[in-house]
Amino acid sequence: MRYSKVCEITKIMFVFFQRNVLNVGLLNKKIFRLFIIGVVVLLTAFLSFELYNFFESTNSSQRQIDVILDSYSCSVFIWTFVAFIFVKILFMKKGSFLEFTDQMPVTKQEKNISILIFEICTALSVVIIFSLALIITLITRDGSAFITRIICNIFFNCVTIYFVFELLYSIFGIFCNYMGLEKVKNIIVICILSLLLVGFYLVIIPDVFLSILYTYKDNTGTASILFYMVVTEKYGILASTVLFVVINSILGFLIVHIPNNDANCTNKYARTCRFIMKKSRILSAYVVSFLRKVDTINYYFIAVFSYVITIVMKIDKGYYVILILSLNSLYAYVQTESLRNIIIQKKYSVVKDYCRIIMSQIIYISVLAIPVCIVDIFLNKEILFIVDLFVAIIFSVVFFTMAGILFPAKNENPFSAMVGIMFIIMIGLIAVSVCFFLKLNEKSIIVFMVLLSVASVSISIFGMNKLYGKLIHS
């Protein structure tokens, strides 16, 4: 493997990210960028202020903050695990995203290691975003006193944990290939890892958390499971840095040399719904365009698997996992582009096109939700939940479709989808904050959500008008 080629591909991917994500849709507007930055800064400042007041009011000692940072490693583990699964689901489309490298003189390993670098950067960014308020608070309050602990417990742990998960992912992938399950390998491995996540969260993490607290209570030093920090306390930060480089180099070497053909997956469509395709109207064609996507089948498999887990774990309202299918709404506008090009040649209406996109998604998700609803009715002897689920499907489709229109995923690249999801999360945080500070009752919340949906529909239609204008003038 030529590391110079890996660097070149990685640089090209960063350029691709900048041009096809940061300069597409609303992110191309300076006002919107400033708005996003302003919201992030305000949220971080608010959380930092609250944490600072908490530490000051409790008069926390250095040892107490040490144990807080050590315990925080459990959160880093969970967030890294969640980010890993999230990135793997998102990067199931990386084959089409990497089409621009087909003409480049690079090997599969070089492509895979470039993707791995991007995935690690994504996971690390997620952990940093969630940890930023705590980091700023400690630096503001205590200066550089906890820098080494922050580096070891957050940054080192995050990267190493991700490498371990990636190695497990590759090993499970080899087993699936050996069993002849190449086409569904990603889904099987993601489901296995999701099951491991549940097991870690319910069984292992509580024990690790208690062991960290017991070492603090018994005054026996840092828990041995935080080996980077243990090495730092005994030999210094340089020794733990060397250990970090050695461990991750070994893990990276193993990952790179395990055969992986994910980047060359080209089966975008399943051979289904032929009986509908022979004689279909426009709305039926939109429905079929979603049902035939392999990604839809993958998401449905994940949703059903997750639902089975909720049944086994006796988790209430597990039927909401069917909303995983709404993630495909991020690509709804792009996936229906071929149909749109045909309609434009005859008579095209942006409003009608938007209605078809929304209605077709609601129809196919509702149809796929029927088995889950039947099982839940049989288990819980209730039927009214179907109304709540249907409303949730409508809301999720409307909001995720809006994100897909505002941040159109050219070539179905996963980065635009990531930006779209972050945009939806930000809207959700703002909505929750408004409901919390205004102390809205249930009826007021419903009215607020309806108004938010109307605004989402209006913004989506406006965005589609802009995209249509660019299309006819291109």
N, C-alpha and C positions, 0 to 999 in steps of 0.2 A: 504494500500500500504506500502511495506517495503522499506524504503529508502536505506537500506544496499544493497538490491538486485538491486536497480536502480544504485547505485554507481558501483556495480560489472559489470552490463551490460555496463555501460558507459565506464568503464576501458577496458572491452573486445573490445568494439567498437573502442576505441583508438588504441588498439593493432592490431585489424583487419585493421584499417586504415594504420598503419605503415607498416604492413607486406604485405598487398594486394594493396597498392597504392604507398607508398614511396619506396618500394623495388621491384617494377614491372616495366618492360620496361626501358625507358631511365633514369627514376628517380633512378634506381639501380646503375647508373654510377656516380661516384664522380665528374667527369669532368663536366657532364651535370648539376648536382646539383650546383656546383660552378658557372657555367655559368648563371643559373637561378637566383641565389642569387646576382651575380654580376650585372645582368641587373636590378633587382629590386632596388638594392642599388644605381646604377647610376641614374635611373629615379627619385628616391626619392631625391637624392642629388641635381639633376638639378632643380627639382621643388622647393625644399627648398631654394636653392640659389636665384631663381627668386623671390619667395615670400619675402625673406629677403630683397632683393634689392628694391622691391616695397614698403615695409613698411618703409624702411630707406629713400627712395627718397620722399615719401609723408609726412614723419615726423609724422606718425600716433600717436595720443594720446591714452591713456588708454581707454577713453570713445569710441573712434572710433573703436578700436579693439574689445571692448565689443559688439558693435552693429554688427560688422562683424561676431563674433562668434554666436550672437543671430540669425542673418540672416542665418548663416550656418546651423542652426537647420532645416530649410526648406529643405536643401539638404539632411540632415541626414534622414529626414522623407521619402523623395522620394527614396533614395538609400535603406533604410530599406524595403520600400514597394516593390520595384523592386526585392531586394534580397529574400523577402518572396515568391513572386510569382515564381521566378526562382527556389528556393529551393523546393517548392511544386511540380513544374513540374518535377524536377529532382528526387524527392523522391517518385514519383508515382511507382517506381520500388523497394521501400523499403521492399515489401513483400518477394521477392526472396533474398534480401540482408539479411534479418533477419532470414533466414532458420536455421542459426547456433544456434539460441536461442530456437528452437522447443523442444529440449531435456532438456532444463533448467527448473528448478522449479520456474518459474516466471509467473506473471499474465500479461494480456493484458495492464493494466494500467501502469505497470512497464516498459513494452516495449515502450509504447507510450511516457512516460515521458523521457525515455532515448533518443528516437529519437528527442523529443522537445529540449533537451539540446544540441544535436548535431546541430540541425537547427539554434538555437540561436547563437551558437558559429560560425557557418558559416556566418550568417548575420552580426554579430558583426565584424568578420574578414574582410568582404567586406568593411564595413564602416571605419574600422581602416586603411585598405590599402589606401582608397581614402583620408583619413584625415591625414595620417602619415606626409606628407610634411608640412601641416599647423601646426601640433602639434610640430614637430621638430623646425620649424621656430620660433614659439612663445616662446618655452622653451629656445632656443639659444639666442633670442633677449631680452626676459624679465624675464628669470628664471621661478620661480614658481608663478608669478603674476596672471596668467590666468589658473592655474591648476584646480581650483574649477569650473570655467566656462566650461572648456574642459570636465571635468567629468560629469557635469550636462547636458550640451547641446549635447554631443556626446554619451557617454556611457550609462547614465541613460535613455535618450530619446530613444536610439536605442533598448534597451532591453524591455522597457515598450511598445513601439510601436509594437514590434514583438509579445509580449504577447497579445495585443489587437487584432491584426490581426489573431492570432491563435485562440482566443476566437470566433471571427466572423466566422472564417473558420469552427469551430466545430458547431456553432449554425446553419449556413447554411447547414452543413452536416446533422444535425438532421432533418431539414425541408425536405431535399432531401430523407432521409430514410423514413420519414412519407409519402411522395408522391410516394414511390416505385421506386425511381431512384437511387438505391444503386450503380449499375454498372457504371453509368456515373456521380456519385456524385462529384468526384474530378474535372472533367472537368467543370461541371456547376458552382461549387464554384469558381474555378480559373477564369472563364470568368466573373463572377459577380465582383470578386475582381479587375480584370483588368479594368472593366468598372468604378469601383470606383476610381482606380488609375488615369484614364483619367480625371474623374470629379474633383478629388483633384488637379491634376496638372493644369487644365485650370481655375478652379473657386476658390477653397479654398486657395491653396498655395499663389497665388498672393495677396489675401486679407490679409493673415497672414503676408506676407513679408512687405506689406505696413503698417500694424499696428505696426510692430516692428520698422520700420523707423520713424513713427509718434511719437512713445514714445521717441525715441532718439531726434527727432527734438523739441518736446515739453518739453524735459528734465523731464519726469515723471517717470523715472526709467525703470526697465525691464518689458517687456510686460507680462501680466498675463497668457498668454497661455504657457509661459515657467515656469511652476509652480515650478519645481525643483530649478531653479535659484532664483526665488522669495523667496522661503523658505530659501535658503542658505543665501541670502542677509539679511533676517530678523533674522534668528535664528542660522545660521551657517551650515557648511557642514554635521555635525553629524545629525542634524534634517532632512535634505533632504535625507541622507542615510537611516535613519529609515523609512521615508515616502516611499522611493524607495523599501525597503524590504517589507513593509506592502502591498503596492499596488500590487507588483508583486507576492507576496505570495497569495493574494486573487485571482488574475487572474489565477495563476498556479493551485490553488485548484479547481476553476471552470472548467478549461480546462481538468484536470486529471479526474474529475468525470463526464464528458460528455462522453457517450458511443461512442467508436471509434473502428471500425474493419478494418481500413485501412491496418494495419500491417499483416493481415491474408488474404489479397486478393491474389487469386491464378489463376485467369482467365487471362492467358498470351496470349491466342490465341482466335480469333473470328472464328465463324463457317462460313467462307466465302471461295470463290474461289475453291469450291469442283469440279466444272466442269473443272477447269484447272489442278487440282491435279490428276485426274484420268489418264490422258495421258499427261505427261509433260516432256520436255527436261530439261537439267541441268539449263540453264539460266532462264527458266520459273519457276523452283523450287525455285531459288533464289528470283525471283520477288514475288512469292507467300509467301515465308517465311517472307517477310517484310509486305506484304499487310494483312496477317492474324494476325499480332501482334496487340493486343489491344492498345499498345502504339502508333502505327501508326494512328489508328482511333482517339485516344485522341488528338494527335498533330494536326491532320487534322481538328478536331472540333475546336481547339483553333485557328488555322490559319484562318478558314472560319469566325469564330466569330470576330477575329481581323480585317479581311478584311471588314466585315460589318461596324465595328466601323470607319474604315478609310473612307468609303463611306459617312457615316452620318456626320463625322467631315470634309469632303471634303479635305482629305489629299492626296496629289499627290503620285503617284507610290505606292499605297497601295498593289498592287499585290505582292510586295516583301515579304509580310508576309508568303507566301507559303514556304519560306525558313525555317520556323520553323520546317518543316518536316526533314530538314537535321540534326537536333539534334539527330535523331535516328541513324545517321551514326556513332555516337560515340559507338554504340553497334553493328554495322554491322558485324564486325569480329566475335564477340561472338555469335550473333544470327544465323550465318550460320555455326556454329561449327559442328552440327550434320550432315549436308550435306557434310562438308569437311571430316569428319571421314569416310563416305561412299566412297567418291571419292578416298581417300588415299589408300583404300584397292585394288583399281584397278590401275589407273594411274593418278598421281597427278602432276600438274605444278603450281608453285607459281604464275607465271605471269598470267596464264589463270584464276586462282582462283581470283586474284586481279581484273582482267578485269571483271569477272562475278559480283563481289561485287559492283564495280563502275557502270557498265552498268545497273544492276538490279535496283539500287537505282535511277539512272537518269530516267529510264523508268517509275517506279511507281510514282515518284514525278511529272514527266511531265504529266502523265495521270491524276493525282489528281489535277494538276494545270489547266486543260482544262476548268472546269466551271468558275474559277476565271478569266481566260483570256477572255472567251466569254462575261462575264458581263462587264469587263473593255473595251472591244472593243465596246460593245453596248453603254456604257456611254460616252466614250471619243472619239469614232470614229477614233481610231488609232490601228495599227496592228504591227508596227515595234518594239514595246516594247517587243514582244514575244522573239525576238532574244536576247535582253539584259537579260530577265528573264531566258532563257535557259542557257546562259553563266554563270549567277550567280548560277544557280542550279548545274552546272558542278563544278565550283570552290568550292562551299560550300560542296558538297559531297566529293570531293577530299581531302580537308583540314580536315574536321571532321572525315573522315575515317582514315586519317593518325593519328589523335589524338587517335582514338579508337584502332589502331594497336600498337602505341607506348605506350599507357597506357591501356592495355586490361582490360575490366571491368569483372573480374571474378564474376560469379553469378549475373551479371548485377548490381553490387553494384554502387550506385550513386557517390561515392567518386572519383573513377577513372574517371568518366565522368566530375566531377568538375575540376579535375586536367587537363584533356584534354581541357576543355573549357578555362581555364586560359592560357594554352599553346597556343591555337589559338588566344586569345586576345593579348598575348604577341607578337606573330608573326605579328598580325595586327598593333600593335603599332610601331613595328620596321619598317614595310613596309611603314606606313604613315610617320614616321620620315625620312626615306630614300628619299621618294618622295618629302617631304617638304624641306629638307636641300639641296638636289641636284636640286630642282626646275624643276622637270621633266615635260615635256609636255604630252598631252594625249597619243600620240603614244608611247612615252618612258614608260609611266605607263603601257600600254597594254603589251609591250615587257617584262617589269619587272615582271608583274603578270604571264605571260606565263612561264618565267624562274623559278619563284617561284613554279608554279604548277608542272613543270618538276622535280624540286628538291623534291617536296612533293611526287610525284609518285615514284621516285627512293628510297627515304627514306622508304616509305611504303612497297615496294617490299623487301627491305633489312630487314625491321623489320619482315615481314611475313616469310622470310627465316630463321631468328633466331628462331621465334616461332615454325616453322615446325621442325627445328633441335631439339629443346627441346622436342617436341611432340614424335618424333620417337625414342628418346633416353630415354624417361621416362618409 
